[in-house]
Amino acid sequence: MKKLKTVTGIALMAILGFTSCQNEIDDVQGENPNTNSANSTTTSNLKRTSMYDGSFDDFLDGASCSSILLPVSAKVNGVQVSIFSQLDYQQVLSIFGQLNNDQDTVVLQFPFKVKLSNYTEANVTNQTEYNAILNACATAEASGQGAISSVNISFPITILTYNLSLQQTGSIVITSEEQLYTYMSNVSSSELYSVNYPISATIADGTKMTISSDAELQAAINASLKTEATMAEAAQNSKKLETILVNGKFKVDSFVSAGVNSANNYKDFTIDFANNLSVTAVNLLSSTVNGTYAVSSELSVFLKLNFSGNATFILLNNTWKVTSFTATTITLQSATNAAVTVVLKQI
């Protein structure tokens, strides 16, 4: 998602001169860890956190390095869809949601325009051109140069600028991610800068924090990337759970509330999860209880049950945190009361 800088060879005297300047920069950074150069870690961090985030339409294009500029037409699971605004995204999501164990597909129809991680726009007229954009994104992410979208800095922030003689040359108020990206992309080798801390930021799980140094910025990025990885793993596990639910039939093996196990109330029922998000419980007398379910994820996986018409099954109506699951056993804990648990076992 990010463009890599290429350093070209220069003459020996220029190298010696640069080395002298670099030693001075290193001395400054040793005394003031918040003073940075064009090639400092903080410059990379701020550039990556301020890149254009194209992940909001990943369900449409599968590329977080760019986003599709609307309008665009596509075939979604074979259904022709015209998307004129972000309100029309719901058409795509609704088609995806009709079944939860199928392979969703989006075939974009050329030409269309995309917005890239450096805030520029590009016309795409064929699949070859689009593949080049997708491949560049994959390469950047694989090399650790992709956008860090899990840290959102609150603006405005102020950048203090210095020359190599450590004299302050001015200050710049940054009011947007695009402005911060532009500044960090154009820091010259003859200047230093520092962030006027503290600044505020929000990380992937919604936690707001105050950052008071470059070191704290790095720590916030590290924490946010771990959180993002946990969320990605939970999203993958939610898909696995959906497949297990749809492919099997279950019974309530345990239902503990207030220290009492009432699983016996469900012993005659078989619970069947359909791929259209409906769930049916049928007992030996062919009595049927209907409901719906939904699998979601945040830092953990959640299973929401909603039965109707049966007082016993209504007790299962809850948003359950999935504490563990295998192909045969799913262990649930109430999202609001950890003392209430359910175990579903495949028949």
Phi, psi and omega in degrees: 000341183250152176266133182274141177275140178250126180264120181270160179290149179225169184292160185301316182295323179294323179296316179297320179296318179296320180299321178297315178296318182297321177299322180293320178297316180299321178297318180297315182295331177293324180276324182227098185294352179262013175256128192229158176246182183298330184253021180280161179299321181296323177300315177297317180299313182290326177294315183290325179286343183254001176299153177299129182263108180261019186282346185294339178244030180299331178296340182265316186242349178065020183228110180282348180282347182208166174227154179280127176277126184276152009276160176209152176246149181203160169256119183250112186050038178085356181262128180289128182226136172250126184246108183262333179211173181295340175298331181283352175303330182297331176300315181295313182296326179293321178294317177301321187281355181296323177226145182247010177232022178255171178264107181286138180227143174232121176249104181286144183253125182280156357274161171206174181243150176232153173254127187265172185295339178266014175076005175273164179246148182224140174276134180240119185251349181201173185292327179298316178296321181290322178300324179297321177294315181295321180292321178297323177296312182298320180295316180297316181293321180294333182265009178075024180247012180283168180296145171258092185270358183272000174236121178245111180282139177273130181256157007277158168232163181241134175253126176264131184250148182221157168266179184287353174269009177069023176266130179292129182257350179157190177216150182230129176269120180260125187247359182204163176298318181298319179294321179294318179299315181298317180296312183293334178283346186236016175296128182271166181285354183253015180222157174240161175211163171220150175277134178278087180284159005277158171234165179247149179209159175237132181259181194305322183273009179092358180291129177263140182216157174257130183247128188245002181196168175299322180296320178291327175298315178299318179296321179295320178295315179301315180295319182293322179293324176295317178297317180298320179295320178297319179294321179295320178295320178296321178297319177295318180293329178295323177292320178297318181296318178303317180296317179297317181298313185290327186274357182225172171241146191230163170230158175279107182274334179203139173215098185254124176219131183055035177079002183250130178265113182252026181300335182299334179294344185245007191298335182267001185257140170251130183254127185238119178265123180266162183280003175257019177072017171261154178224140183229134174247126182234133178259184185295338180265012180065021172285134188243137173240123183257152178194186177230163177216162176209137176252131180221175179210149169227252170278339177231175176263142181232143175239118179258126179247143179214092177265159178220154172082003180216117186299325181292316181284334176299334177296339178275352182292111186190165165262114187257132172280129180275104183278334174194157174202149172229186179293344184237343185223133179236122182253127186239150176224135179303135180289345181248345181213100186297345181279351180258120183227155177222141173238122174259132181238136180288139180276000000 
